[in-house]
Amino acid sequence: MENAAEFVVIGGGLAGCATAWHLARAGAEVLLLERDEINAAASGNNSGSIHAQIPVEPFLNQGEAWARRFAPTLRLMVAGIARWKELPAELGAPELEVSTKGGLVVARRAAELDMLSRKAAIERAEGLDVRLLGREELLSLAPYLARDTVGGAFCPIEGKANPLVAAHAFARAAQTAGARIRRRTAVTGLRRDGEAWEVATTAGVVRAHRVLNCAGAEAGKVAAWLGLDLPIEAHPIQVTVTERTAPIVPHLVYSAADRLSLKQTAQGSIVIGGGWPARLDAATGRAVVRMDQLAPNLRLAVEAVPAVARLRVVRSWAAVVNGTQDWRPLLGEIADGVFLCFFPWMGFTAGPHVARLVAELALGRRRRDDPEIAGFAPG
Ligand SMILES: Cc1cc2nc3c(=O)[nH]c(=O)nc-3n(C[C@H](O)[C@H](O)[C@H](O)COP(=O)(O)OP(=O)(O)OC[C@H]3O[C@@H](n4cnc5c(N)ncnc54)[C@H](O)[C@@H]3O)c2cc1C
């Protein structure tokens, strides 16, 4: 293998491929190392929601004090949505299927509306456009919703994109700009050697001037090689997709009661997720679907959008999501010349934006005290 590179990027998910694109586009010499295949982990197995609202589950579990601490993260998500809209033209990739027709959190009880109103106050204080809708207004905007809804919250900028192709589009653009990509090459250690970093891999040692840790749920293990103990978690979760049907649902739909995200793809399938737990297979270490978690997830979907009840499920799958307890990202320099690009739980939404921020930091084009990034420095 080529034994030197100015920048080594660890990980070929959305974060790594987007970072490689921004580095290569700036004229830097980049080598991306992926232990498996490009887009084979969370980035290629997520449900493709582009979020802007504070998620319901941690709001219910961790409360308003948590939400206020999390709220600055919304700016990165909003900037992420703006980036998604630029990407089809920037990457020459219409197959990204970016659509932002808005997201609806649907309530079936008065107490849920009250919760949405408290959540919206925090979102609005961050500048997010969130509108509380009564039953009639909601049903006229989204006539496919169940009649027993009592109202909801509407955020017009939310939407969806195609996770099967996004990291590939960045990888292609990065390669065209000169980046080298090595698949099936795991990084196994990091060691400082004078002015450079020695990046140990399953295919030999690479010397790098700078290293970008974009290893997703494994980013904590990479940081541990530097003696750092970062609060990075890995959680297996699952998603279900139905057969195709005529267009019914233009929006991203959530439940105000529990974990649900529901959307219709450009091909007509309904994708149902929301972060229901899967499990890790003891023998392979791979995420596998938990059958006992399917019914409650699908029940929420049918309660929100009754037309889903007549569709057949085609497939459920599981993958490991990168998480943190407080849902806040970790972005910045973690050792001299080593940078972390880590956005938990909703890294599909924010990935294209935070990758640019961290690439600019690594290139020396953005200062560490830059207000967009400083509040998310690890440690
Ligand atoms: C089922 C599911 C549904 C989700 N739904 C959504 C959603 O709807 N909207 C949303 O915004 N987010 C969603 N997410 C979260 C989102 O997918 C992730 O936050 C995001 O993809 C993380 O991107 P990443 O590039 O950091 O990590 P990953 O995509 O996990 O990529 C990390 C890569 O690093 C590689 N790697 C790790 N260690 C090494 C090593 N030592 N050497 C070389 N390579 C290494 C891995 O093989 C992997 O390819 C979901 C996640 C899951 C699992």
The ligand as an SDF file (V2000), in Angstrom:
LIG
                    3D

 53 58  0  0  0  0  0  0  0  0999 V2000
  -30.9530    1.6460   11.5330 C   0  0  0  0  0  0  0  0  0  0  0  0
  -30.5010    3.0710   11.5770 C   0  0  0  0  0  0  0  0  0  0  0  0
  -31.3930    4.0920   11.2300 C   0  0  0  0  0  0  0  0  0  0  0  0
  -30.9740    5.4240   11.2650 C   0  0  0  0  0  0  0  0  0  0  0  0
  -31.8220    6.3960   10.7890 N   0  0  0  0  0  0  0  0  0  0  0  0
  -31.3550    7.6710   10.6470 C   0  0  0  0  0  0  0  0  0  0  0  0
  -32.1630    8.6550   10.0110 C   0  0  0  0  0  0  0  0  0  0  0  0
  -33.2620    8.3710    9.5460 O   0  0  0  0  0  0  0  0  0  0  0  0
  -31.6850    9.9250    9.9370 N   0  0  0  0  0  0  0  0  0  0  0  0
  -30.4570   10.2760   10.4450 C   0  0  0  0  0  0  0  0  0  0  0  0
  -30.0920   11.4520   10.3770 O   0  0  0  0  0  0  0  0  0  0  0  0
  -29.6290    9.3420   10.9830 N   0  0  0  0  0  0  0  0  0  0  0  0
  -30.0560    8.0480   11.0890 C   0  0  0  0  0  0  0  0  0  0  0  0
  -29.2420    7.0970   11.6220 N   0  0  0  0  0  0  0  0  0  0  0  0
  -27.9050    7.4970   12.1070 C   0  0  0  0  0  0  0  0  0  0  0  0
  -26.9110    7.6480   10.9640 C   0  0  0  0  0  0  0  0  0  0  0  0
  -27.0280    6.5850   10.0570 O   0  0  0  0  0  0  0  0  0  0  0  0
  -25.4880    7.6940   11.5270 C   0  0  0  0  0  0  0  0  0  0  0  0
  -25.4210    8.6420   12.5750 O   0  0  0  0  0  0  0  0  0  0  0  0
  -24.4660    8.0780   10.4410 C   0  0  0  0  0  0  0  0  0  0  0  0
  -24.6350    7.2810    9.3050 O   0  0  0  0  0  0  0  0  0  0  0  0
  -23.0450    7.9330   10.9820 C   0  0  0  0  0  0  0  0  0  0  0  0
  -22.1680    8.0730    9.8920 O   0  0  0  0  0  0  0  0  0  0  0  0
  -20.6190    7.7420   10.0740 P   0  0  0  0  0  0  0  0  0  0  0  0
  -19.9890    7.8880    8.7420 O   0  0  0  0  0  0  0  0  0  0  0  0
  -20.1070    8.5390   11.2250 O   0  0  0  0  0  0  0  0  0  0  0  0
  -20.6060    6.2270   10.5790 O   0  0  0  0  0  0  0  0  0  0  0  0
  -20.7710    4.8500    9.7460 P   0  0  0  0  0  0  0  0  0  0  0  0
  -21.7100    4.9970    8.6310 O   0  0  0  0  0  0  0  0  0  0  0  0
  -21.0580    3.8110   10.7780 O   0  0  0  0  0  0  0  0  0  0  0  0
  -19.3420    4.6460    9.1200 O   0  0  0  0  0  0  0  0  0  0  0  0
  -18.1960    4.3640    9.9070 C   0  0  0  0  0  0  0  0  0  0  0  0
  -17.2700    3.5120    9.0640 C   0  0  0  0  0  0  0  0  0  0  0  0
  -16.0260    3.3860    9.7330 O   0  0  0  0  0  0  0  0  0  0  0  0
  -15.5400    2.0930    9.4770 C   0  0  0  0  0  0  0  0  0  0  0  0
  -14.5490    1.7720   10.5030 N   0  0  0  0  0  0  0  0  0  0  0  0
  -14.7420    1.6440   11.8380 C   0  0  0  0  0  0  0  0  0  0  0  0
  -13.5900    1.3370   12.4590 N   0  0  0  0  0  0  0  0  0  0  0  0
  -12.6400    1.2820   11.4870 C   0  0  0  0  0  0  0  0  0  0  0  0
  -11.2500    0.9890   11.5030 C   0  0  0  0  0  0  0  0  0  0  0  0
  -10.6000    0.7090   12.6330 N   0  0  0  0  0  0  0  0  0  0  0  0
  -10.5720    0.9960   10.3300 N   0  0  0  0  0  0  0  0  0  0  0  0
  -11.2270    1.2940    9.1640 C   0  0  0  0  0  0  0  0  0  0  0  0
  -12.5460    1.5620    9.0960 N   0  0  0  0  0  0  0  0  0  0  0  0
  -13.2410    1.5600   10.2460 C   0  0  0  0  0  0  0  0  0  0  0  0
  -16.7820    1.2200    9.5430 C   0  0  0  0  0  0  0  0  0  0  0  0
  -16.5800   -0.0160    8.8840 O   0  0  0  0  0  0  0  0  0  0  0  0
  -17.8090    2.0970    8.8540 C   0  0  0  0  0  0  0  0  0  0  0  0
  -17.8960    1.8240    7.4750 O   0  0  0  0  0  0  0  0  0  0  0  0
  -29.6430    5.7540   11.6550 C   0  0  0  0  0  0  0  0  0  0  0  0
  -28.7490    4.7260   11.9940 C   0  0  0  0  0  0  0  0  0  0  0  0
  -29.1610    3.3970   11.9520 C   0  0  0  0  0  0  0  0  0  0  0  0
  -28.1800    2.3110   12.2990 C   0  0  0  0  0  0  0  0  0  0  0  0
  1  2  1  0
  2  3  1  0
  2 52  2  0
  3  4  2  0
  4  5  1  0
  4 50  1  0
  5  6  2  0
  6  7  1  0
  6 13  1  0
  7  8  2  0
  7  9  1  0
  9 10  1  0
 10 11  2  0
 10 12  1  0
 12 13  2  0
 13 14  1  0
 14 15  1  0
 14 50  1  0
 15 16  1  0
 16 17  1  0
 16 18  1  0
 18 19  1  0
 18 20  1  0
 20 21  1  0
 20 22  1  0
 22 23  1  0
 23 24  1  0
 24 25  2  0
 24 26  1  0
 24 27  1  0
 27 28  1  0
 28 29  2  0
 28 30  1  0
 28 31  1  0
 31 32  1  0
 32 33  1  0
 33 34  1  0
 33 48  1  0
 34 35  1  0
 35 36  1  0
 35 46  1  0
 36 37  1  0
 36 45  1  0
 37 38  2  0
 38 39  1  0
 39 40  1  0
 39 45  2  0
 40 41  1  0
 40 42  2  0
 42 43  1  0
 43 44  2  0
 44 45  1  0
 46 47  1  0
 46 48  1  0
 48 49  1  0
 50 51  2  0
 51 52  1  0
 52 53  1  0
M  END
$$$$
